[in-house]
């Protein structure tokens, strides 16, 4: 028999998110694991979520209104995201 794991609410990062790339552009905002809303310095709103994986890592996915995406993963060392242009974004959660 196949069982599906249910996502537990509240399991994952909560609070203030801040990401920055090598060109010193930043994206920041607040959220819970189910819904995260970020805003960049140009006023673009990025919406996404954080999913807790089996190996205690967290997968992040964000999308803006123009269809651009940023996704990545975090572990014990920090959060690393990559956009569709190949730019890396590093960040943290308070």
C-alpha positions as CSV (number, residue, x, y, z in Angstrom):
1,X,0.0,0.0,0.0
2,X,1.3,3.5,-0.8
3,X,1.2,6.1,1.9
4,X,1.6,9.8,1.3
5,X,3.4,11.9,3.9
6,X,1.5,14.9,5.1
7,X,3.2,18.2,5.4
8,X,3.3,19.4,8.9
9,X,2.3,23.0,9.4
10,X,4.8,25.0,11.3
11,X,7.7,22.8,10.3
12,X,10.2,25.0,8.6
13,X,11.5,28.6,8.8
14,X,9.4,31.4,10.1
15,X,10.2,35.1,10.3
16,X,12.3,37.6,8.3
17,X,14.0,36.5,5.1
18,X,16.9,38.4,3.5
19,X,18.8,37.4,0.3
20,X,21.6,39.2,-1.6
21,X,23.5,38.4,-4.8
22,X,27.0,39.3,-5.9
23,X,25.8,42.6,-7.5
24,X,24.5,43.6,-4.0
25,X,20.9,43.4,-5.1
26,X,18.7,42.3,-2.3
27,X,15.3,40.6,-1.7
28,X,13.7,40.6,1.7
29,X,10.4,40.0,3.5
30,X,8.4,38.0,5.9
31,X,6.6,34.7,5.9
32,X,5.9,31.2,7.2
33,X,6.7,27.9,5.5
34,X,3.5,27.8,3.5
35,X,3.6,31.4,2.2
36,X,6.6,33.7,1.9
37,X,6.3,37.2,0.4
38,X,9.5,39.0,-0.5
39,X,10.1,42.4,-2.2
40,X,13.2,43.5,-4.1
41,X,14.7,47.0,-4.3
42,X,12.7,47.7,-7.5
43,X,9.4,46.9,-5.8
44,X,8.8,43.6,-7.5
45,X,6.9,41.1,-5.2
46,X,8.1,37.5,-5.1
47,X,5.8,34.9,-3.6
48,X,6.8,31.4,-2.6
49,X,7.1,28.7,-0.1
50,X,9.6,26.6,1.9
51,X,9.3,22.8,2.0
52,X,11.1,20.7,4.6
53,X,12.8,17.7,2.9
54,X,13.5,14.2,4.4
55,X,17.2,15.0,5.0
56,X,16.5,18.1,7.2
57,X,17.1,20.5,4.3
58,X,14.6,23.1,3.2
59,X,13.7,23.7,-0.5
60,X,12.7,27.3,-1.4
61,X,10.7,28.3,-4.5
62,X,9.8,31.9,-5.4
63,X,8.0,33.4,-8.4
64,X,7.2,37.0,-9.4
65,X,4.3,38.4,-11.5
66,X,6.4,38.3,-14.7
67,X,7.0,34.5,-14.3
68,X,10.6,34.7,-13.2
69,X,11.7,32.1,-10.7
70,X,14.3,31.8,-7.9
71,X,14.7,28.4,-6.2
72,X,17.3,26.8,-4.0
73,X,18.0,24.9,-0.8
74,X,19.3,25.5,2.7
75,X,21.2,23.3,5.1
76,X,23.2,23.8,8.3
77,X,25.5,26.3,6.6
78,X,23.0,28.7,5.1
79,X,20.6,29.4,2.2
80,X,21.7,29.4,-1.4
81,X,19.2,30.3,-4.2
82,X,19.7,30.5,-8.0
83,X,17.7,32.5,-10.4
84,X,17.0,31.5,-14.0
85,X,19.9,33.7,-15.2
86,X,22.3,31.6,-13.1
87,X,23.0,34.3,-10.5
88,X,23.5,33.0,-6.9
89,X,21.7,34.5,-4.0
90,X,22.8,33.9,-0.4
91,X,20.7,34.7,2.6
92,X,19.4,34.0,6.1
93,X,16.2,33.8,8.1
94,X,15.7,35.6,11.5
